[in-house]
């Protein structure tokens, strides 16, 4: 497995050039959006409950390319702590105008962004944690991003094997504890 690090813009550009990951570019004959507001974000409280939960599960399957990774992402979402919500953001770069990732948020007042960004295609999770906040976790699945000291999203983990699911849930709880304190 190849691990790529960089800014979001650098990774998007890499993916566009290599066509390894990312939404396929729309054909030129696709009509431009009519200028209406983008669709409202789809949010489900705790996993896949309700109609929005179905839409989130559908989103995971539509963005995923590897059955094992999709299964792990679905399992991760199903096992999230009860006081969370899962949201699909919006994007002007995709045909359906939905982002290629999910956001896991605290279900309380929204003072912060997502605690975890989940990418169904790659199984990559990016946590709202700094290295000092996970210094006591000595697992090789915890990957520190090379970002500025001001960047809050500095820890990653990939759901590339079943054994990493408990680690991902531990990191999620840790990120929730940080934003709640």
RALINPE-V789623 format. One record per backbone hydrogen bond with DSSP energy under -1.0 kcal/mol. CO is the residue of the C=O (numbers start at 1). NH is the residue of the N-H. Records with the same first field share a line. If there is no record, write none. Layout:
# RALINPE-V789623
CO: NH ; NH
This chain:
# RALINPE-V789623
7: 11
8: 12
9: 13
10: 14
11: 15
12: 16
13: 17
14: 18
15: 19
27: 30
42: 88
44: 86
49: 53
50: 54
51: 55
52: 56
53: 57
54: 58
55: 59
56: 60
57: 61
58: 62
59: 63
60: 64
66: 70
67: 71
68: 72
69: 73
70: 74
71: 75
72: 76
73: 77
74: 78
75: 79
77: 80
83: 107
84: 46
85: 105
86: 44
87: 103
88: 42
89: 99
97: 91
102: 118
103: 87
104: 115 ; 116
105: 85
109: 111
115: 128
116: 104
117: 126
118: 102
119: 123
123: 159
124: 119
125: 157
126: 117
127: 129 ; 155
129: 154
130: 133
131: 134
134: 137
139: 142
143: 156
145: 147
148: 151
152: 154
154: 145
155: 127
156: 143
157: 125
158: 160
161: 164
162: 165
164: 168
165: 169
166: 170
167: 171
168: 172
169: 173
170: 174
171: 175
172: 176
173: 177
174: 178
175: 179
176: 180
177: 181
